[in-house]
Amino acid sequence: MTREEKYVMMTQTPVEKLVCRLAVPTITSMLISAMYNMADTYFVGQIGTSATAGVGISFSLMAIIQALGFFFGHGSGNYISRQLGAKNVDEAAKMAATGAVSSWLGGALVCVVGLLTLKPLALLLGATETVLPYAMDYLRFILMGAPWMCCSLTLNNLLRLQGSAFYGMIGITSGAILNVGLDPLFIFVFHMGVGGAALATMLSQMVSCIILFIQCRRGGNVPVRLRNFSPKLKNYREIFRGGLPSLFRQGLNSVSTIVLNQCAGAFGDSAIAAMSVVNRVSMFASSAVIGFGQGFQPVCGFNYGAKLYSRVRRAFWFCVRFATLFMLGVAVCGFVFAPQVIALFRRDDPEVIRIGSLALRILCISFPLTGWVILSNMMLQTMGKAMKASVLAVSRQGVFLILFLLLLIPVLGILGLQMAQPVADVVTFLVAIPLTSSVLRELRESEALPAAVPGAEVEIPEPEPIEL
């Protein structure tokens, strides 16, 4: 498909059909990405509760690495999407190289700093004395893979936001299949334990990164070429504008996970392991909605750049309806089968099952609200509404989760630990309503203006300014 054919497809195909077409590979990619952590949790769970807890506390570091990858990927990808909608291919090519190279360098910095401070880092993340050896074994290889993990996330988002999610899916799927195959080999055959699970993840991320780099040169996508690397203030300003919400969201997610692990540690290793399993299950459940939203984002970016505002609104409401109904179904299944789900990971520890089952059931109550929150954040971010998107991004798994952990646990004990996330979800939903409604109203009012002609040169609406 040529770039011109892709432009016509993105701006003229009925949005419902287009979103579904683009969402199939992004949903697949998200579900498979969630399998990276799910696979490690499952296989390590056969070693013991402390080993499961060690992997669980390491996920907060992986959230930091993901924050960098999403920051550069969403920041550069959203800009590229708008530029392609306006047919400015040269600017898009410079941003693709700048985002990818910067992401790899950012991951390398995390690797060096993390390896030099490995033990203090593990303790900071919430490791107890019994969990510490497992956490250090796991973190060591995860840190070595940080540059590849960052870069693969960025490249996947560059492809996705150009409407080429299928090519991204190939890279993500290849790595995930490799990871699932290597986990039992390294853990049980080579007797590497927890470190083997992390090594499998590291090698899988490297393979994914290489495949994704190759895919950027196919299908009419903007290729990533080192000669186009342009580390100018203007480019980084655009990356901050489009990527700051992701950095806030993932960064605060890491901080809140650290706080969660520290709070859970007061109730023992079983509590850390149980909440870790619940978080993995929740991430897997919501990954389908995130994937559907990622199918919406290139539609939003292309059509917003082309000033086809009615298509943006129609696509958004279509996605919200789907996400709400889907999460309602997931909530019912999760509530009914919570003990069986938790037992998949630690069937021989009744305490983990008891704590995790109640936590999952309470969390299921707020599941149907998350579709509106996730899709609102994605739309605001793709349109360059940096301040509104950032406020929403820091709310759910950041500010509100930390706040309610600190407020509820002293009053309710372990029940407060289990209730903090769903309460944060409800409050975030209430915050998202006015933020998103004001933007939808602006789009509706803009539809009264003369419409852009697909294929014509257009001026991209100036995103909200943001101070660096």
C-alpha positions in Angstrom: 0.0 0.0 0.0 1.4 3.4 -1.0 1.2 6.4 1.4 -1.4 8.0 -0.8 -3.6 4.9 -0.7 -3.1 4.8 3.1 -4.2 8.4 3.4 -7.4 7.8 1.4 -8.1 4.7 3.5 -7.7 6.6 6.8 -9.8 9.6 5.8 -12.6 8.0 3.7 -13.3 4.4 5.0 -16.3 4.3 7.4 -14.8 4.8 10.9 -16.4 1.8 12.5 -15.0 -0.5 9.9 -11.7 1.2 9.9 -11.3 1.1 13.7 -12.1 -2.6 13.8 -9.7 -3.4 11.0 -6.9 -1.5 12.8 -7.9 -2.8 16.2 -7.5 -6.6 15.4 -3.7 -6.5 15.3 -3.4 -4.0 18.2 -5.6 -6.1 20.4 -3.6 -9.1 19.5 -0.3 -7.2 20.2 -1.6 -6.0 23.6 -2.8 -9.4 24.7 0.5 -11.0 23.6 2.5 -8.2 25.4 0.5 -9.0 28.5 1.6 -12.6 28.1 5.2 -11.6 28.7 4.5 -10.9 32.3 1.8 -13.5 32.7 4.2 -16.2 31.4 6.9 -15.2 33.9 4.3 -15.1 36.8 2.9 -18.5 35.8 6.2 -20.4 35.5 7.9 -18.6 38.5 4.8 -19.4 40.5 5.8 -23.0 40.4 9.0 -22.2 42.3 7.4 -20.6 45.4 5.6 -17.7 46.9 8.7 -15.6 47.6 9.8 -16.1 44.0 6.4 -15.0 42.7 6.7 -11.9 45.0 10.2 -11.2 43.6 8.9 -11.1 40.1 5.9 -9.0 41.2 8.0 -6.3 42.8 10.2 -6.2 39.6 7.2 -5.1 37.5 7.4 -1.6 38.9 10.9 -1.3 37.3 9.5 -2.7 34.0 6.8 0.0 34.3 9.6 2.7 34.3 11.1 1.1 31.2 7.7 1.0 29.6 7.2 4.6 30.5 10.2 5.6 28.5 9.2 3.5 25.6 5.7 4.8 25.5 6.9 8.4 26.1 9.0 8.4 22.9 6.7 6.1 21.0 3.5 8.1 21.7 5.3 11.4 21.6 6.8 10.9 18.2 4.1 8.6 16.8 1.2 11.0 17.5 3.2 13.8 15.8 3.9 11.5 12.8 0.2 10.6 12.5 -0.8 14.3 12.4 2.0 15.1 9.9 1.0 12.2 7.6 -2.6 13.5 7.8 -1.2 16.8 6.5 1.1 15.1 4.0 4.3 16.3 5.5 6.4 13.1 5.0 9.8 14.6 5.5 9.0 15.9 9.0 7.5 12.5 9.9 10.7 10.8 8.8 12.9 13.0 11.0 10.6 12.4 14.0 10.6 8.6 13.5 14.4 8.4 13.7 14.6 10.9 16.6 12.0 9.0 18.6 13.6 5.5 18.1 17.2 6.5 18.7 16.3 8.5 21.8 14.3 5.6 23.2 17.2 3.2 22.9 19.6 5.7 24.6 17.1 6.3 27.4 16.9 2.5 28.0 20.7 2.3 28.0 20.8 4.9 30.7 18.3 3.0 32.9 20.4 -0.1 32.4 23.7 1.4 33.6 22.2 3.2 36.6 20.1 0.1 37.6 23.0 -2.3 37.5 25.2 0.0 39.5 22.5 0.2 42.3 21.0 -3.2 42.0 20.5 -4.1 45.7 19.3 -0.7 46.9 17.0 -0.6 43.8 15.4 -4.0 44.8 14.8 -2.8 48.4 13.3 0.4 47.1 10.9 -1.5 44.9 9.5 -3.3 48.0 11.6 -6.5 48.4 11.7 -8.1 51.8 14.7 -10.0 53.1 13.2 -13.3 51.8 12.2 -11.8 48.5 15.4 -9.9 47.8 17.5 -12.7 46.3 14.8 -13.5 43.8 14.2 -9.9 42.9 17.9 -9.2 42.3 18.2 -12.3 40.0 15.2 -11.1 38.0 16.1 -7.4 37.8 19.7 -8.0 36.6 18.6 -9.4 33.2 15.6 -7.1 32.9 18.0 -4.1 33.2 20.3 -5.6 30.5 17.3 -5.7 28.2 16.1 -2.2 29.0 17.4 -0.5 25.8 15.7 -3.2 23.6 12.5 -3.1 25.5 12.3 0.7 25.3 13.1 0.8 21.6 10.7 -2.1 20.7 7.8 -0.3 22.4 8.6 2.9 20.5 8.9 1.2 17.2 5.6 -0.7 17.8 3.8 2.6 18.5 5.4 4.3 15.4 3.9 1.5 13.3 0.6 1.5 15.0 0.1 5.3 14.8 0.8 5.1 11.0 -2.1 2.7 10.7 0.2 -0.3 10.3 -0.5 -2.2 13.5 -0.3 -5.6 11.6 3.4 -5.1 11.1 3.9 -4.2 14.7 1.9 -7.3 15.7 4.4 -9.5 13.9 7.3 -8.2 15.9 5.5 -8.4 19.3 4.1 -11.8 18.6 7.4 -13.3 17.6 9.0 -12.1 20.8 6.1 -13.4 23.0 6.2 -16.8 21.4 9.9 -17.0 22.0 9.5 -15.9 25.6 6.9 -18.6 26.4 9.1 -21.2 24.9 12.3 -20.1 26.6 10.8 -19.6 30.1 10.4 -23.3 31.0 13.7 -24.1 29.2 15.8 -21.7 31.2 13.9 -22.1 34.6 13.6 -25.8 34.8 15.9 -27.4 32.2 18.9 -25.1 32.7 18.0 -24.7 36.4 18.3 -20.9 36.3 15.3 -20.2 38.4 13.9 -16.7 38.5 16.9 -15.4 36.6 16.0 -17.7 33.7 12.6 -16.1 33.4 14.2 -12.7 33.1 16.8 -13.9 30.6 14.0 -15.3 28.4 12.2 -11.9 28.5 15.4 -10.0 27.7 16.2 -12.2 24.6 12.6 -12.0 23.5 12.6 -8.2 23.6 15.8 -8.1 21.6 14.3 -10.3 18.9 11.1 -8.1 18.9 13.1 -4.9 18.5 15.0 -6.2 15.5 11.9 -7.5 13.7 10.0 -4.2 14.4 12.9 -2.2 13.0 12.7 -4.3 9.8 8.9 -3.8 9.6 9.3 0.0 9.6 10.6 -0.3 6.1 7.6 -2.1 4.7 4.0 -1.3 3.8 4.4 2.4 3.0 5.6 3.2 6.5 8.1 5.9 7.3 11.4 4.1 7.6 13.7 4.6 10.6 17.0 5.8 9.3 19.9 7.0 11.5 20.7 9.8 9.1 17.3 11.3 9.9 18.1 11.5 13.6 17.4 15.2 14.5 17.9 15.9 18.2 16.6 19.4 18.0 14.6 21.3 20.7 11.7 21.6 18.3 11.4 17.8 17.9 11.8 17.1 21.6 9.1 19.7 22.4 6.7 17.8 20.1 7.7 14.5 21.8 7.0 16.0 25.2 3.7 17.3 24.0 2.5 14.0 22.7 4.3 11.7 25.1 4.2 13.4 28.5 0.8 11.9 29.4 2.3 8.4 28.8 5.4 9.2 30.8 3.2 10.5 33.7 0.8 7.5 33.5 3.5 4.8 33.3 5.9 6.6 35.7 3.3 7.1 38.4 2.1 3.6 37.8 5.6 2.5 38.8 5.6 4.7 41.9 2.1 3.5 42.9 3.2 -0.2 42.4 6.2 0.5 44.7 3.9 2.0 47.3 1.5 -1.0 46.8 4.3 -3.5 47.3 5.6 -1.7 50.4 2.1 -1.6 51.9 1.5 -5.3 51.0 4.8 -6.2 52.5 3.3 -5.4 56.0 0.9 -8.3 55.5 3.6 -10.8 54.4 4.9 -12.3 51.2 1.5 -13.9 50.4 0.0 -10.4 50.2 2.7 -9.2 47.8 2.3 -12.3 45.6 -1.5 -12.1 45.7 -1.6 -8.4 44.7 1.0 -9.1 42.0 -1.2 -11.8 40.4 -4.3 -9.5 40.6 -2.4 -6.7 38.8 -1.2 -9.1 36.1 -4.8 -10.4 35.6 -6.2 -6.8 35.5 -3.6 -5.8 33.0 -4.4 -8.7 30.8 -8.2 -8.0 31.0 -7.8 -4.3 30.1 -5.2 -5.0 27.4 -8.0 -5.8 24.9 -9.6 -2.3 25.5 -6.2 -0.7 25.2 -5.6 -2.5 22.0 -9.0 -1.4 20.7 -8.2 2.2 21.7 -4.9 1.9 19.8 -6.8 1.0 16.7 -8.7 4.2 17.3 -5.7 6.4 17.7 -4.4 6.5 14.1 -7.9 7.1 12.9 -8.1 10.0 15.4 -4.7 11.4 14.5 -5.1 11.3 10.7 -8.6 12.7 10.7 -7.9 15.4 13.3 -4.9 16.4 11.2 -7.1 16.6 8.1 -9.8 18.5 10.0 -12.4 15.8 9.6 -13.7 16.3 13.1 -17.0 14.5 12.7 -15.1 11.2 12.0 -13.1 11.7 15.2 -16.2 12.0 17.3 -18.0 9.1 15.7 -15.0 6.8 16.1 -14.6 7.8 19.8 -18.2 7.0 20.7 -18.1 3.7 18.8 -15.0 2.7 20.8 -16.5 3.7 24.1 -19.6 1.6 23.6 -17.6 -1.4 22.7 -15.2 -1.0 25.6 -17.9 -0.6 28.2 -19.8 -3.7 27.1 -16.7 -5.8 26.8 -15.4 -4.8 30.3 -18.9 -5.5 31.7 -18.6 -9.1 30.4 -15.1 -9.4 31.8 -16.2 -8.1 35.2 -18.9 -10.7 35.5 -16.6 -13.6 34.5 -13.8 -12.3 36.8 -16.2 -11.9 39.8 -17.6 -15.5 39.4 -14.3 -17.3 38.7 -11.9 -15.2 40.8 -10.6 -18.1 43.0 -9.9 -20.3 40.0 -8.1 -17.5 38.2 -5.8 -16.8 41.2 -5.2 -20.5 41.7 -3.7 -20.8 38.2 -0.6 -19.0 39.5 -0.3 -20.2 43.1 -2.7 -23.2 43.6 -0.7 -24.6 46.5 -0.9 -21.4 48.7 -4.4 -20.9 50.2 -3.5 -17.5 51.6 -2.5 -16.1 48.2 -5.8 -17.4 46.8 -7.9 -16.0 49.6 -6.3 -12.5 49.5 -6.2 -12.4 45.7 -9.7 -13.6 45.1 -11.3 -10.9 47.2 -9.1 -8.2 45.6 -10.0 -9.3 42.1 -13.8 -9.4 42.9 -13.7 -5.9 44.3 -11.7 -4.7 41.3 -14.3 -6.2 38.9 -16.9 -3.8 40.2 -15.0 -0.8 38.6 -14.0 -2.6 35.4 -16.9 -1.2 33.2 -15.8 2.4 34.0 -12.3 1.9 32.7 -13.3 1.9 29.0 -14.3 5.6 29.1 -11.1 6.5 31.0 -8.7 4.7 28.7 -10.3 6.0 25.5 -10.6 9.5 26.8 -7.0 9.6 27.6 -6.0 8.2 24.2 -8.1 10.7 22.3 -6.8 13.7 24.3 -3.2 12.6 23.9 -3.5 11.9 20.1 -5.1 15.3 19.5 -2.2 17.0 21.3 -4.3 18.1 24.3 -1.3 17.7 26.6 -2.5 19.2 29.8 -5.9 17.5 29.8 -4.4 14.2 28.8 -1.7 14.5 31.5 -4.2 15.2 34.3 -6.1 12.1 33.3 -3.0 10.1 32.9 -1.7 10.7 36.4 -5.0 10.0 38.1 -6.0 6.4 37.9 -2.9 4.3 38.7 -1.0 7.3 40.1 -2.2 10.0 42.3 -5.5 8.5 43.3 -4.2 5.0 43.8 -1.4 6.2 46.1 -3.8 8.5 47.9 -6.3 5.8 48.7 -3.6 3.3 49.7 -2.4 5.7 52.3 -6.0 6.6 53.4 -7.7 3.2 53.4 -5.0 0.8 54.8 -4.7 2.5 58.2 -8.5 2.3 58.6 -9.4 -1.0 56.9 -6.1 -3.0 57.0 -5.7 -5.5 54.2 -9.2 -4.7 52.9 -8.0 -1.1 52.3 -5.2 -2.6 50.2 -7.7 -4.6 48.2 -10.1 -1.6 47.7 -7.6 1.1 46.8 -7.5 0.5 43.0 -11.3 0.2 42.4 -12.0 3.3 44.4 -9.3 5.1 42.4 -11.0 3.9 39.2 -14.3 5.4 40.2 -12.9 8.8 41.1 -10.8 8.9 37.9 -14.0 8.2 35.9 -15.6 11.2 37.5 -12.6 13.4 36.6 -12.6 12.2 33.0 -16.2 13.2 32.3 -15.7 17.0 32.2 -12.2 16.8 30.6 -13.5 14.7 27.7 -16.9 16.4 27.3 -15.3 19.8 26.7 -13.1 18.5 23.9 -16.0 16.7 22.3 -18.0 19.9 22.4 -15.2 21.8 20.7 -15.1 19.1 17.9 -18.8 19.4 17.4 -18.6 23.2 17.1 -15.7 22.9 14.6 -17.8 20.7 12.4 -19.8 23.8 11.4 -16.6 25.2 9.7 -15.8 24.3 6.0 -14.7 20.7 5.9 -11.2 19.7 4.6 -11.0 17.9 1.3 -9.2 14.5 1.6 -5.9 14.8 -0.2 -5.6 18.6 0.0 -2.9 20.4 1.9 -4.2 21.3 5.4 -2.8 23.2 8.3 -2.7 21.1 11.5 -4.6 22.7 14.5 -2.0 23.9 17.0 -1.9 21.6 20.0 -2.1 22.9 23.5 1.2 24.6 24.6 3.1 22.9 27.3 6.0 24.3 29.3 9.1 22.2 29.4 
